[in-house]
């Protein structure tokens, strides 16, 4: 919860979901930007997941989120974002409805090497009418596809923002979150 400042001002608390496929960088994104020690529910991948978890493209991945990641970042003195990273595998999707309660918006983190992994996230937020943007995680600073190519591949509505980011870079992640908040505010103004 946002803490009250000495002048009695309480910042607006905003819940944001960070979603996307398995191994796309959700835990990294929450960890790199959180101003508190993030809560993580990472567990070691075991042989029990063989044949269940698709590690194609992320063969070196050794852990996975089994419930959620949680972090907090103050955008300014008036807005505090509470970040909830969702688990990426199908077998944990039952948690999403609980995590999504009260969310102002969502970031769908995409890996263009496995772009089809973010379809379920896009579909989920479209069905719930939850504002979202797509953040293309440019691993090692490499942009393999243009924003237009990603938008076409995901068949996104033109009003859904797509941004490039590096989930390991705090400034890049902050820019993604600011873009999401601005997008949500624009949608609310249009609806008013």
Order of alpha helices (4+ residues) and beta strands (2+ residues): beta-alpha-beta-beta-beta-alpha-beta-alpha-beta-alpha-beta-alpha
